[in-house]
Amino acid sequence: MTARELPSDPPAFDDPEVVDPYRLPAGVRPHRYDLTLEPDLGAAAFRGSVAIGLVIDAPTDTIHCNALDLVIERAWLVDAAGVRHDVTTIDLDAATERVAFGLPAVVEGTATLHIEFAGELNDRLHGFYRSTFLDTDGAEQIIATTQFEATHARRAFPCWDEPAHKAVFGITLEVDAELFAVSNAAEISRTPHPDRPGTDVVRFADTMVMSTYLVAFVVGPLEATEPVDVDGVPLRIVYPRGKGHLTAHALEVGAFGLRHFSEYYGIAYPGDKVDLVAIPDFAFGAMENLGCITFREILLLVDPEDTTQAELLNVTDVIHHELAHMWFGDLVTMRWWNGIWLNEAFATFMEMQATDAYRPDWERWVSFGLARSAAFDTDALTSTRPIEYPVVSPDDAEGMFDILTYEKGAAVVRMLETFLEPEVFRAGIRSYLATHAHANTETTDLWDAIEAVADQPVRSIMDSWILQGGHPVISVEIVDDGRTLRLSQHRFGYAGDLGEGTGPTAREDDRSRWMVPIMLSQRTMPDGVLTVEKVLLDGPSIDIELVEPALWVLVNTEGTGFYRVDYAPQLRAALVAHAQSDLSPIERYGLIDDAWAGVLAGRITAHDFLVTVDAFATETDLSVWQRIIASLTALDRLLDGEARSAFQSRVRALIGPALQRLGDAPITDDRDRALRGVLFEALGVLGEDEAVRRRARTIAGFDGSAPDVGADAALRAAAITIVAASGTVTEFDEFVVRMREADTPQEQLRHLAALADFPDADLLRRLLAMSITDAIRTQDAPAVLRRALTNRHHGDLAWFFVVAEWDTINRRFPSNSIARLLEGIRSISDPGLAHEVLSFFETHEVPQGDKILAQHLERLEVSVALRTREADRLAHELLEHHRFLHRH
C-alpha cells in the first residue's frame, strides 16, 4: 500500500464474525483476578496461582486466554452453582500466545477459572524479569520486577491480555521476609507464611478496574522514602538500598505533578497511593503502572547539584509523563493498540504542560521544538505512517512506541490546544475523562468531547492529521501588487517536495491535504502595529486581504503548527532581518528549523543555510543554538581535509563570540548555564578549538590534576564529550573506571555514552566487544551501539560489528530496543556503506519495528543524497570564503 492509502481498522475484539489469531474470541470476559505469586530470586523462577472471575456470555466448553512462556500445571473452573469442572485439555499455542482450556461440559453465566502455573524470571526486561545491582559492599543483589506493556502480562500469569478487558486485581506476593515488596495498590497486610519459615505473605488492596498491561509487582532489597501526603494520597520513592540521597527531586516533582493533574483534569487521583520505583535494568524510560510507576534509575534518582539542566529536565518530564497517564491511559484507556498514540501523545503533551507550570523559567514549550524537529524528520519520509495505525499482532503493538506516536502526536495535540484556546481545550478533556472513567475509548470519543465545547470542526481537523501520514509545507507569497497574502499547501518531503522532487523520498502526484490551523501574525507599516489572527486552511490555498502593507508576516505564530513554512524570498528576508527584535525564541527556532529542512529537501543549498545562520550570530536562546549546532554537525559529516578546516574556522567565528558573551563567572539562570555548556562542547568538538580543548581537559581532570568540581555540571558534562572526541587509550581506560565507580546514574551515563566518540579504531572495537557482555547493561548497550554507528571516524566498524553479532544482539537485547539501536544508520552518508546496509536488510527483519526500520533506511538514503548533492559544492564555497577572508 502507498502512504496515501489508509488500511482498514483491525478486527474488533467483540465482533463474533471475525476470527483473528492474535485476538481472543468474544463471549468470555474477566471482571476480577485474585493473583498469588511466589518469586524465587536466586533460582530465577516463580510459581503462581490465579482465580479469574468470568462472565460467560455465550455457552461454551472452551475457555481461551493469553499465556506465553508459562508451564500450566493444572486448571479447573467453578460455575455459578459452585460445581467444579476440572479442565480436560490444555492447549498452549506459542505462535498466537494463547492457551485453550477444554471443559467437560458447556458452561454459561458467571464462573471462576482457577489456574496454577510456573515460569522463569527472564533477563530480557519484559514480563516478570530479573534486574541486578551491586550493593555498597560490591555484592550482587537481585530484584524481580515487571514490564507488561504492550503484551507481556501473559508471560507472568494467564490472563485476558487485551486493553479492553479491564478487571479488578487483588494481588498477593509470597516473598523472602527480608525483601521489600510493592504492587499497584496499598499493602494491607504482611504476615509470616504459615508453612514456610522465613517467608512473608504480602497482600495488597484491590485495584480499580484496569487493563492487564498496567499490573505491576516488584520484589527485592529495596527501600522507600517516608510517604509524603499529597492531598490524601501517600507518595513514596522506592529505590535500591543505598540510594536514598538521590530521591528529593523526584518527591518534589511527584507531589507537584499529582496536584497539578488533579486540578487540570478536575478528577481526584484514581488510585490509593503512588510509588515511584527505580529499577536498575529497564527497557523503556518508565512505565505508568497504576500506583506503582517504574523508572530507569537515571530518570528518577538524581542529585540536582551534580546534574545538568537537560538531565534534570528529563527526570522532571518523565515523572510528569507517567503521572499524567494515571488519568489519561489508566483511568480511561484505549480500546485497542491502534489507539495507543492517544495515551502516549497526550501524556507527552501533558508532561510539557506540567513541567512548564513547575518551572516556567525552563521554557519547556520552546525546548519541545527539538523533539518536534525529530518528528518532522521521520514524517517527511514516504515510509512514515499515520499516527493512528492498524495493529494486529504483538509485534505490531511493540512497533507503535515510536516518535510518531509520542512526539508528532503531542505536537498536533499542542497545535489543537493553541488554536482552540487552552481553557476550551481543557473543558473538552475534563468532559472526556468524566464521561469515560474506568472505560475504554476510541480516538473519536475525544474529538467529539472537545468539539462539543468548541466552535471548530475538531473531528474533521484532527482526522486529517491522525489518519494520514506526513505533513504539509505552507507556501507564503504576496500577490495582487501587495494587497493579498496567499497561503497554499502541499505535502512536504525530503530531497524535493513530494510531487515535485527527484530525490529518494519523492513521489509523484501526491494530493494529500490537511485542515491546517494557522496562527498568522504581521507587523504593518508604517505604524508597526502587530496583529494576530486565526486561519483554517482547509483546501489547497487561501487568499487573505492585507489592509495595510506588512513589514513582515509570520505564518506559524508561537511555533505550534505541525507544518513547514516556505516563504517567498522577500518575506523570508524580512523575517530574518527582524528575528532578534520581533520574534520569540520558538519562532526564531522555526526559521532555522524550516531552513534546515529546506536543505534536506533540496530547496536551498547548504551554503545558503550557513548564510542564514550567520544572521543569528547574536542569538541568545538555548534551543535555537541547539538547532543550529545540530545542523552544523550534520554538515560537518560531509567534509574532510581543507574544506573541513575551513568549516571549523567558520564554526569558531560563529560560536566563539557567543560563548565569550556568557563569560566564565557562575551563571544563575538554568538555561543560560546550559547554553554555555552547549556552546563550549560545540566549540571543542565541531570547532576543534585548542583553547577550549585544553580547558576541557582541565575540567575533566586530565591535565595532571583532579577534576574541577568548581565548574558547573553543564561544563563538566561538555568536557567529557570534548575529551572523548580526541581521546587516547589513557582517557578511554579512565572513562571506563569512572563509569563503573560513578556516584550518580547521570555521571555513569555521561562517561558510557562518550566512549562511543573516541576516534581510535581499536578503542571503538573494545567498546563494541563490551556491549555484548555484562560490562554494559542490556538496557544501555543498544544506545551505545546506536551512538557508535554515528562515530565520525569509524561508524563503519560499528555497522560491521552489528552484522557479525546480529544473532547475539537479537537474543540478548530487549526486543523493543533493536529498532532504536538501528537509528544510528540514519547518519551514514557514504554510498558504499549505505549499499551494505540496504543489502543486509533485504534478508534480515526487525519484527518489532519493521516500519521504523523502513524509516531508518529511507532516512539513510536522504543522508546519501545530501552528500551527493552538497559535499563538493559546500567544500568549494567554504574554501572560497576562507580564501576571501585571508585576502582581506
C-alpha positions in Angstrom: 0.0 0.0 0.0 1.1 3.6 -0.5 1.4 6.2 2.2 -1.8 7.8 0.9 -3.9 4.7 1.4 -5.4 4.1 4.8 -5.8 0.5 5.8 -9.0 -0.8 7.3 -9.4 -0.9 11.0 -8.2 -4.1 12.8 -10.9 -6.5 13.8 -12.9 -5.5 16.9 -12.4 -7.9 19.8 -16.2 -8.2 20.3 -17.1 -9.0 16.7 -18.1 -12.7 16.8 -17.9 -12.8 13.0 -14.2 -12.0 12.9 -11.5 -14.6 13.6 -8.1 -13.2 14.3 -5.4 -15.5 15.6 -4.0 -12.8 17.8 -7.3 -11.7 19.4 -9.2 -13.6 22.0 -12.7 -14.8 20.9 -15.7 -12.9 22.1 -18.1 -14.3 24.7 -15.9 -14.6 27.8 -15.0 -11.6 29.9 -12.9 -11.3 33.1 -14.0 -9.0 35.8 -11.6 -9.9 38.7 -8.2 -11.6 39.2 -7.0 -12.9 42.5 -3.3 -13.5 41.8 -0.7 -15.1 44.1 2.9 -15.2 43.1 6.0 -16.8 44.7 9.2 -15.5 43.1 12.5 -17.3 43.9 15.0 -14.6 43.0 18.0 -16.9 43.5 16.7 -19.6 41.2 15.3 -17.0 38.7 11.9 -18.7 38.8 8.4 -18.2 40.1 5.3 -20.1 40.8 1.8 -18.7 40.9 -1.9 -19.3 41.1 -4.8 -17.1 39.8 -8.6 -17.2 40.3 -10.2 -15.3 37.5 -13.8 -14.2 37.9 -15.5 -14.6 34.5 -18.7 -13.5 32.8 -19.5 -16.1 30.1 -22.0 -14.5 27.7 -22.5 -17.5 25.4 -22.5 -21.2 26.2 -19.0 -22.7 25.6 -17.0 -25.7 26.5 -13.6 -24.0 25.8 -12.1 -21.0 27.6 -9.4 -19.1 25.7 -6.9 -16.6 27.3 -3.3 -15.4 26.8 -0.3 -17.2 28.1 3.4 -17.3 27.0 6.5 -18.9 28.4 4.5 -20.4 31.3 4.0 -24.0 32.4 0.3 -24.6 33.1 0.3 -27.2 35.9 -3.4 -27.6 36.4 -6.7 -25.7 36.0 -10.4 -26.0 36.9 -13.5 -23.9 36.7 -16.2 -23.4 39.3 -19.5 -22.4 37.9 -22.2 -20.1 39.4 -23.8 -23.1 41.2 -20.4 -24.0 42.9 -19.9 -27.1 40.7 -16.2 -27.7 39.9 -15.2 -28.6 36.3 -11.7 -30.0 36.0 -10.1 -28.9 32.8 -9.8 -31.9 30.4 -7.3 -30.4 27.9 -4.7 -27.6 28.0 -3.6 -26.4 24.6 -0.8 -23.8 24.5 -0.1 -22.1 21.2 3.2 -20.1 21.4 2.7 -18.6 17.9 -0.6 -16.8 18.9 0.4 -16.6 22.6 -2.8 -18.2 23.7 -4.0 -21.1 25.8 -7.2 -23.0 25.4 -8.8 -24.8 28.4 -11.1 -27.6 27.4 -14.0 -28.3 29.8 -16.0 -31.5 30.3 -19.3 -29.6 29.9 -20.8 -26.5 28.4 -20.9 -23.5 30.8 -22.6 -20.1 30.8 -23.1 -17.2 33.2 -20.6 -16.3 35.9 -17.8 -18.6 36.9 -14.3 -18.6 38.3 -11.3 -20.1 36.4 -8.5 -21.4 38.7 -5.0 -21.9 37.2 -1.8 -23.0 38.8 1.4 -22.2 36.8 5.1 -21.7 36.9 7.6 -19.6 34.9 11.2 -18.2 34.8 12.4 -14.8 35.8 13.9 -13.8 32.4 16.7 -11.4 31.6 15.0 -9.8 28.6 13.5 -6.9 30.6 9.9 -7.8 29.8 7.2 -9.9 31.5 8.3 -10.9 35.1 12.1 -10.5 34.9 15.3 -10.1 36.9 17.3 -6.9 37.5 20.6 -6.8 39.3 22.8 -4.2 41.0 25.9 -4.1 43.2 25.4 -3.0 46.8 27.8 -0.8 48.7 29.9 -3.9 49.6 30.2 -4.9 45.9 27.9 -7.9 46.2 25.3 -8.6 43.5 21.7 -8.1 44.6 18.6 -9.3 42.6 15.3 -7.6 42.0 12.2 -9.3 40.5 10.2 -6.7 38.6 7.7 -6.4 35.7 7.2 -4.7 32.4 3.9 -5.7 30.8 3.2 -3.1 28.1 2.3 -3.9 25.5 1.6 -7.6 25.6 3.8 -9.1 28.3 1.5 -9.7 31.2 0.8 -13.1 29.6 4.4 -14.0 30.4 3.7 -13.6 34.2 0.2 -15.1 34.6 -2.6 -16.4 32.3 -4.9 -13.5 31.5 -7.1 -11.7 29.0 -4.2 -9.6 27.9 -6.0 -7.0 25.8 -6.6 -3.4 27.0 -10.4 -3.5 26.6 -10.6 -6.4 29.1 -10.5 -4.3 32.3 -10.8 -6.0 35.7 -10.1 -5.6 39.4 -6.8 -7.1 40.6 -6.2 -8.5 44.1 -2.5 -9.3 44.3 -0.6 -11.4 46.9 3.1 -11.9 46.9 4.9 -14.6 49.0 8.5 -13.3 49.4 11.6 -13.7 51.5 11.0 -12.0 54.8 14.0 -9.7 54.3 12.8 -8.3 50.9 10.7 -5.3 50.1 7.5 -5.9 48.0 5.3 -3.4 46.2 2.4 -3.5 43.8 -0.3 -1.3 42.3 -2.4 -0.8 45.4 -1.5 -0.2 49.1 -0.2 -3.0 51.2 -2.9 -4.2 53.6 -1.1 -6.9 55.5 2.3 -8.6 55.8 2.3 -11.8 57.8 4.7 -14.8 58.2 3.8 -17.7 55.9 2.2 -20.4 58.0 4.2 -23.3 56.4 7.4 -21.7 55.2 9.6 -20.1 57.9 11.5 -17.0 56.5 8.7 -16.2 54.0 6.2 -13.4 54.3 2.8 -13.2 52.7 2.2 -9.7 51.5 -1.4 -8.8 50.5 -2.4 -5.6 48.6 -5.7 -3.9 48.4 -7.9 -4.3 45.4 -7.1 -2.1 42.4 -9.6 -0.1 40.4 -10.7 -1.8 37.2 -7.8 -1.6 34.8 -6.1 -3.3 31.9 -3.6 -6.1 32.4 -0.7 -4.1 30.9 -0.9 -1.8 33.9 -0.4 -4.6 36.6 3.0 -4.4 38.4 4.8 -6.0 41.3 8.4 -5.5 42.4 10.3 -7.6 45.0 13.9 -7.1 46.2 16.4 -5.5 48.5 14.7 -2.1 48.2 13.9 0.8 50.4 11.3 3.6 50.4 11.2 7.2 51.5 8.7 8.1 54.1 5.4 8.8 52.4 4.5 12.4 51.6 0.9 13.2 51.9 -0.3 14.8 48.7 -3.9 15.9 49.4 -4.6 12.5 51.0 -2.5 10.4 48.5 0.7 8.9 50.0 3.6 9.3 47.7 6.9 7.5 48.0 10.1 6.9 46.1 11.3 3.2 46.1 14.9 2.6 45.3 17.8 0.1 45.6 19.4 0.2 49.0 21.9 3.0 49.5 20.5 5.5 47.0 18.0 7.4 49.2 20.1 10.6 48.9 19.0 10.8 45.3 15.2 10.9 45.9 14.4 14.5 47.0 13.9 15.9 43.5 11.6 13.1 42.4 9.5 13.6 45.6 9.1 17.3 44.9 8.2 16.8 41.3 5.9 13.9 42.1 3.9 15.9 44.6 3.7 18.9 42.2 2.5 16.7 39.4 -0.2 14.9 41.4 -1.7 18.2 42.5 -1.4 19.7 39.1 -3.1 16.9 37.2 -5.9 16.5 39.7 -6.7 20.2 39.2 -6.2 20.2 35.5 -8.4 17.1 34.9 -10.9 18.0 37.5 -10.8 14.5 38.9 -9.1 13.2 42.0 -6.2 10.7 41.6 -7.9 7.4 40.9 -5.6 5.1 43.0 -4.9 4.8 46.7 -1.2 5.6 46.7 1.7 6.4 44.4 5.1 4.7 44.5 7.8 5.8 42.0 10.1 2.8 41.7 13.7 3.0 40.5 14.8 -0.2 38.6 18.5 -0.8 37.7 17.6 -2.6 34.4 14.6 -1.3 32.4 13.9 -1.5 28.7 11.8 1.7 28.5 12.3 5.0 30.2 9.4 4.5 32.6 6.1 2.7 32.8 2.7 4.1 34.0 1.6 1.1 36.1 -1.2 2.4 38.3 0.2 3.4 41.7 3.5 1.5 41.0 5.3 3.5 38.4 8.6 2.0 37.4 11.6 4.0 36.0 15.1 3.6 34.8 17.2 4.8 37.7 18.6 7.7 35.6 15.1 9.0 35.1 14.2 9.1 38.8 17.3 9.3 41.0 19.2 12.5 40.7 21.5 14.9 42.6 20.4 18.3 41.4 23.7 19.8 42.5 25.6 17.5 40.1 23.1 17.4 37.2 22.8 19.4 34.0 19.7 21.3 33.2 19.0 18.8 30.4 19.3 15.8 32.8 17.1 17.4 35.4 14.6 18.4 32.8 14.5 14.8 31.6 13.7 13.5 35.1 11.0 16.1 35.6 9.4 15.4 32.2 9.3 11.6 32.7 7.8 11.8 36.1 5.1 14.2 34.8 4.5 12.0 31.8 3.9 8.9 33.9 1.7 10.7 36.4 -0.4 12.2 33.5 -1.1 8.6 32.5 -2.8 7.8 35.8 -5.8 9.6 34.3 -5.2 9.5 30.6 -4.4 5.9 30.0 -5.1 4.2 33.3 -8.5 5.7 34.3 -9.5 6.0 30.6 -7.8 3.5 28.3 -7.7 3.0 24.6 -9.8 0.1 23.4 -7.1 -1.5 21.2 -3.4 -0.8 20.5 -4.1 1.2 17.4 -5.2 3.9 19.8 -2.0 3.8 21.9 -1.0 7.1 20.3 -3.7 8.9 22.2 -2.3 7.6 25.6 1.3 8.5 24.7 0.8 11.6 22.7 -1.5 13.2 25.4 0.9 12.2 28.2 3.8 13.7 26.2 1.7 16.9 25.7 0.8 17.0 29.4 4.4 16.4 30.6 5.4 19.6 28.8 2.4 21.4 30.2 3.1 20.3 33.7 6.9 21.0 33.5 6.2 24.4 32.1 3.9 25.1 35.1 6.6 23.7 37.5 9.5 25.7 36.1 8.3 28.4 33.8 11.9 29.7 33.5 12.9 26.4 31.7 10.7 27.5 28.8 9.6 23.9 28.1 7.5 24.6 25.0 10.5 26.3 23.4 12.7 23.2 24.0 10.0 20.9 22.8 10.9 22.3 19.4 13.8 19.8 19.4 11.5 16.8 19.8 9.1 18.2 17.2 12.0 18.6 14.8 12.8 14.9 15.2 9.2 14.0 14.5 9.3 16.2 11.4 12.4 14.3 10.3 10.6 11.0 10.2 7.3 12.3 9.0 8.9 13.8 5.9 9.6 10.3 4.6 7.3 8.3 2.4 7.7 5.4 4.9 6.1 7.5 7.6 2.7 6.2 8.9 -0.5 7.7 10.1 -0.4 8.4 13.8 -3.3 6.0 14.3 -2.3 2.8 12.6 -3.7 -0.7 12.5 -2.3 -3.2 15.0 -2.9 -6.9 14.7 0.0 -8.8 16.2 2.0 -8.3 19.4 5.0 -7.2 17.2 2.7 -4.6 15.7 1.9 -3.3 19.1 5.6 -3.0 20.1 6.2 -1.1 16.9 3.7 1.7 17.9 6.0 3.1 20.6 7.9 5.5 18.3 8.5 9.1 17.6 5.2 9.5 15.6 3.1 8.2 18.4 4.8 10.4 21.1 6.3 13.5 19.6 4.2 14.0 16.4 1.1 13.1 18.4 2.0 15.6 21.1 2.7 18.3 18.6 -0.6 18.0 16.8 -2.4 18.0 20.2 -0.5 21.2 21.2 -1.5 22.7 17.8 -5.1 22.0 18.5 -4.9 23.4 22.1 -3.4 26.6 20.9 -5.9 27.0 18.0 -8.9 26.4 20.3 -7.5 28.3 23.3 -6.3 26.3 26.4 -9.4 26.8 28.5 -11.7 25.5 25.8 -9.4 22.5 25.2 -9.2 21.7 28.9 -13.0 21.8 29.2 -13.2 19.1 26.5 -10.6 17.0 28.2 -12.4 17.2 31.5 -15.7 16.1 29.8 -14.0 13.2 28.1 -12.4 11.8 31.2 -15.6 12.2 33.3 -17.7 10.6 30.7 -15.4 7.6 30.1 -13.9 7.0 33.5 -13.0 3.3 34.1 -13.9 2.5 30.5 -12.2 2.2 27.1 -12.5 4.6 24.2 -11.7 5.2 20.6 -10.0 8.4 19.3 -13.2 9.8 18.0 -14.6 9.9 21.6 -12.0 12.5 22.5 -12.6 14.7 19.4 -16.4 14.6 20.0 -15.9 15.7 23.6 -13.7 18.6 22.6 -15.9 19.6 19.6 -18.9 19.8 22.0 -17.4 22.7 23.8 -15.5 24.3 20.9 -16.7 26.3 17.9 -14.4 24.4 15.4 -14.9 21.2 13.5 -12.4 19.3 15.8 -13.0 15.8 14.5 -12.6 16.8 10.8 -9.4 18.8 11.6 -7.8 16.1 13.7 -8.8 13.2 11.4 -6.7 14.9 8.7 -3.7 14.8 11.0 -4.2 11.4 12.7 -5.4 9.2 9.8 -2.9 10.1 7.2 0.9 10.3 7.4 3.1 13.2 6.5 2.6 16.9 7.0 2.2 20.0 4.7 4.5 22.8 3.7 2.7 26.1 3.7 3.9 28.3 0.8 3.6 32.0 1.5 3.6 34.8 -1.1 2.2 38.2 -1.6 0.2 38.8 -4.8 -2.1 41.4 -6.3 0.5 44.2 -6.0 1.0 43.6 -2.3 -2.7 43.6 -1.4 -3.2 39.9 -0.8 -1.3 37.2 1.1 -1.7 33.8 -0.4 -1.2 30.6 1.6 -1.1 27.2 -0.2 -0.3 23.7 1.0 1.1 20.6 -0.4 2.9 17.6 1.2 6.4 18.1 2.3 9.1 15.6 1.6 12.9 15.4 1.7 15.1 15.7 -1.4 12.3 17.6 -3.2 8.7 18.1 -2.2 6.5 15.1 -2.9 5.1 15.5 -6.4 7.9 17.8 -7.5 11.2 16.5 -6.2 13.6 14.0 -7.7 15.3 12.6 -4.6 14.9 9.2 -2.9 11.8 10.2 -1.0 10.0 12.0 -3.8 6.7 10.6 -5.2 4.7 12.0 -8.0 1.1 13.1 -7.8 0.6 13.2 -4.1 -2.6 15.0 -3.3 -2.7 14.8 0.4 -4.5 17.7 2.1 -4.8 18.8 5.7 -7.1 21.1 7.6 -4.4 23.3 8.8 -4.9 25.5 11.9 -2.8 28.6 11.3 -1.9 31.4 13.7 -0.9 34.3 11.4 0.8 37.5 12.7 2.0 40.5 10.9 3.6 43.9 11.7 2.1 46.6 9.5 3.7 49.7 8.0 4.1 52.5 8.8 2.8 52.4 12.4 4.3 49.0 13.3 1.1 47.5 14.8 1.2 43.8 15.5 -1.9 41.8 14.6 -2.6 38.1 15.1 -5.4 36.1 13.5 -6.5 32.5 13.2 -7.0 30.9 9.8 -8.2 27.4 9.0 -6.6 26.3 5.7 -9.0 23.5 4.6 -8.2 23.5 0.9 -5.3 23.8 -1.5 -4.9 27.5 -0.9 -6.5 30.6 0.7 -6.1 34.3 0.0 -6.0 36.8 2.9 -6.5 40.5 2.3 -3.8 42.8 3.7 -5.4 46.0 4.9 -2.0 47.7 5.4 1.4 46.9 3.8 3.2 44.4 6.0 6.7 44.9 7.4 6.8 41.2 7.9 4.4 38.3 8.0 4.8 35.2 10.2 2.6 32.2 9.5 3.5 29.8 12.4 3.0 32.2 15.3 4.1 30.7 18.6 5.6 27.9 16.7 2.8 25.4 17.5 1.8 24.4 14.0 3.0 21.0 12.8 3.9 22.1 9.3 6.8 23.6 7.4 6.7 27.1 6.0 8.2 28.2 2.7 8.3 32.0 2.4 8.8 33.9 -0.8 12.4 35.3 -0.7 11.4 38.8 0.2 9.1 37.7 3.0 11.8 35.4 4.4 14.4 38.1 4.3 12.2 40.5 6.2 11.6 37.9 8.9 15.3 37.1 9.3 16.1 40.8 9.5 13.6 41.3 12.3 14.1 37.9 14.0 16.1 39.1 17.0 13.9 42.2 17.7 10.4 41.0 16.9 10.2 37.2 17.1 10.0 34.9 20.1 12.6 32.2 20.7 10.4 29.4 19.4 9.5 31.5 16.3 13.3 32.1 15.6 13.8 28.4 16.2 11.2 27.7 13.5 13.0 29.8 10.9 16.2 27.8 11.4 14.4 24.5 11.5 12.5 25.2 8.3 15.7 26.4 6.6 17.5 23.1 7.5 14.5 21.1 6.3 14.8 23.1 3.0 18.4 21.8 2.7 17.4 18.2 3.1 14.5 18.8 0.7 16.9 20.2 -1.9 15.1 23.6 -1.9 18.1 25.6 -0.6 21.8 24.9 -0.6 23.9 24.2 2.4 25.9 27.4 1.7 22.7 29.5 1.7 21.7 27.8 5.0 25.1 28.9 6.5 24.4 32.5 5.4 21.0 32.3 7.2 22.8 31.0 10.3 25.2 33.9 10.2 22.3 36.3 10.7 21.7 34.5 14.1 25.2 35.2 15.4 23.8 37.3 18.3 21.3 34.7 19.2 20.9 34.1 23.0 18.4 31.3 23.3 19.5 27.7 24.2 17.0 25.9 21.9 17.8 28.0 18.9 21.5 27.3 19.3 20.9 23.6 19.8 19.0 23.6 16.4 21.9 25.5 14.7 24.5 23.2 16.2 22.6 20.0 15.2 22.6 21.2 11.6 26.2 22.2 11.7 27.1 18.7 13.0 25.3 17.2 10.0 27.2 19.4 7.6 30.5 18.6 9.3 30.0 14.9 8.4 30.1 15.9 4.7 33.5 17.5 4.8 37.2 16.4 5.0 40.6 17.9 4.6 41.0 21.6 3.9 37.3 22.1 3.5 36.6 20.8 7.0 39.4 23.0 8.3 37.6 26.0 6.7 34.3 24.8 8.1 35.9 24.6 11.6 37.1 28.2 11.3 33.6 29.3 10.4 32.2 27.4 13.4 34.7 29.1 15.7 33.9 32.5 14.2 30.2 31.9 14.8 30.2 30.2 18.2 33.3 31.7 19.9 31.8 35.2 20.4 28.5 33.7 21.7 30.5 31.7 24.3 32.6 34.8 25.3 29.4 36.8 25.9 28.4 34.3 28.6 31.8 34.7 30.4 33.4 32.5 33.0 31.6 33.6 36.1 28.9 31.4 37.7 25.5 31.7 36.0 22.3 31.5 38.0 19.9 31.1 35.1 19.5 27.4 34.3 19.0 27.8 30.5 21.9 30.2 30.2 24.1 27.9 32.1 23.0 25.0 29.8 23.7 27.2 26.8 27.3 27.9 27.9 27.8 24.1 28.1 26.3 23.6 24.7 28.5 26.3 23.1 31.6 25.0 24.9 31.0 21.5 23.6 30.3 22.6 20.1 33.4 24.8 20.0 35.6 21.9 21.3 34.1 19.1 19.1 32.9 20.8 15.9 35.3 23.8 16.0 38.3 21.8 17.5 39.3 24.9 19.3 42.5 24.2 21.0 42.0 26.6 24.0 38.6 25.0 24.6 40.1 21.5 24.4 42.7 22.4 26.9 40.1 23.9 29.3 38.0 20.7 28.9 40.9 18.5 29.9 41.4 20.6 33.0 37.7 20.5 33.9 37.7 16.7 33.4 40.9 16.2 35.3 43.2 15.1 32.5 45.9 17.7 32.9 47.5 16.1 35.9 45.1 17.5 38.5 41.8 16.3 39.9 38.5 17.2 38.0 37.4 20.8 38.5 34.5 20.4 40.9 34.1 24.2 40.7 32.9 24.1 37.2 29.1 23.7 36.8 27.6 20.4 35.7 27.0 21.7 32.1 30.6 22.5 31.6 31.7 19.2 33.3 29.4 17.2 31.0 30.6 19.0 27.9 34.2 18.5 28.9 33.7 14.7 29.0 32.4 14.8 25.4 35.2 17.1 24.2 37.9 14.9 25.8 36.5 11.8 24.2 36.5 13.4 20.7 40.3 13.5 20.7 40.9 10.9 23.4 43.5 8.2 23.6 43.7 4.9 25.4 44.6 6.7 28.7 41.4 8.6 28.7 39.4 5.6 27.5 40.6 3.5 30.4 39.9 6.2 32.9 36.4 6.7 31.4 35.6 3.0 32.0 36.8 3.3 35.6 34.7 6.4 36.2 31.7 4.8 34.5 31.9 1.9 36.9 32.5 4.0 40.0 30.1 6.8 39.3 28.1 8.2 42.2 25.0 9.0 40.2 23.3 7.4 37.2 23.8 10.7 35.3 27.6 10.7 35.8 27.7 7.0 34.8 25.9 7.6 31.5 27.9 10.6 30.6 31.1 8.5 30.5 29.5 5.5 29.0 28.0 7.4 26.1 31.2 9.3 25.4 33.1 6.1 25.0 31.4 5.8 21.6 33.0 9.0 20.4 36.7 8.1 20.7 38.4 8.4 17.3 40.7 5.4 17.6 39.6 2.2 15.8 41.0 -0.2 18.4 39.3 1.7 21.2 36.0 1.5 19.4 36.4 -2.2 18.9 37.0 -2.6 22.6 33.7 -0.8 23.3 31.8 -2.8 20.7 33.0 -6.0 22.4 32.0 -4.7 25.8 28.5 -4.0 24.5 27.5 -7.7 24.4 29.0 -8.6 27.7 27.9 -7.8 31.3 30.3 -4.9 31.2 27.4 -2.8 29.9 23.8 -3.3 31.0 21.5 -4.6 28.3 19.3 -1.6 28.9 22.2 0.7 27.9 24.0 -1.3 25.3 21.6 -0.6 22.4 22.1 3.2 22.9 25.9 2.7 23.0 25.8 0.8 19.7 23.5 3.5 18.2 26.0 6.2 19.1 28.9 4.1 17.9 27.2 3.9 14.5 27.4 7.7 14.3 31.1 7.8 15.2 32.6 10.2 12.7 35.8 8.3 12.1 34.7 4.6 12.4 31.0 4.3 12.2 31.6 1.6 9.6 33.3 -0.6 12.2 30.2 -0.4 14.4 28.0 -1.4 11.4 30.1 -4.5 10.6 30.0 -5.4 14.3 26.2 -5.2 14.3 26.2 -7.5 11.2 28.6 -10.0 12.7 26.8 -10.1 16.1 23.2 -9.8 14.7 22.0 -13.0 16.3 23.6 -12.2 19.6 22.2 -8.8 19.7 18.7 -10.0 19.0 19.0 -12.8 21.6 20.5 -10.6 24.3 18.8 -7.1 24.0 15.2 -6.2 24.7 13.1 -6.8 21.6 11.9 -3.2 21.6 15.4 -1.8 21.5 16.6 -3.2 18.2 14.9 -0.7 16.0 16.1 2.1 18.3 19.7 0.8 18.1 19.5 1.0 14.3 18.6 4.7 14.4 22.3 5.2 14.1 22.3 4.2 10.5 20.5 7.4 9.6 23.7 9.3 9.8 25.5 7.1 7.2 26.1 9.1 4.0 28.9 7.1 2.3 27.2 5.4 -0.7 29.2 2.2 -0.4 28.4 1.6 3.2 24.8 2.6 2.6 24.6 -0.1 0.0 26.0 -2.6 2.5 23.3 -1.6 5.0 20.4 -1.8 2.5 21.6 -5.2 1.2 21.8 -6.6 4.7 18.1 -5.8 5.5 17.0 -7.4 2.3 17.4 -10.7 4.1 17.1 -9.7 7.8 14.0 -8.5 9.6 13.2 -6.5 12.7 9.7 -7.9 13.6 9.0 -5.4 16.4 10.0 -2.4 14.2 9.6 -3.2 10.5 8.0 0.2 9.9 10.7 2.0 12.0 13.4 0.1 10.1 11.9 1.2 6.8 12.1 4.8 8.0 15.7 4.5 9.1 16.7 3.1 5.7 14.9 5.8 3.8 16.5 8.5 6.0 19.9 6.9 5.3 19.2 7.5 1.6 18.4 11.1 2.4 21.8 11.4 4.0 23.5 9.9 1.0 21.6 12.2 -1.3 22.6 15.2 0.8 26.3 14.2 0.5 25.9 13.6 -3.3 24.2 17.0 -3.8 26.1 19.2 -1.4 29.5 17.9 -0.3 31.5 19.2 -3.3 29.5 22.4 -3.7 29.8 23.2 0.0 33.5 22.4 0.1 34.1 24.8 -2.8 32.1 27.6 -1.2 33.8 27.2 2.2 37.3 27.3 0.6 36.4 30.3 -1.5 35.1 32.1 1.6 38.2 31.1 3.6 40.5 32.4 0.9 38.5 35.6 0.7 38.8 36.3 4.4 42.6 35.7 4.2 43.0 38.0 1.3 41.1 40.8 3.1 
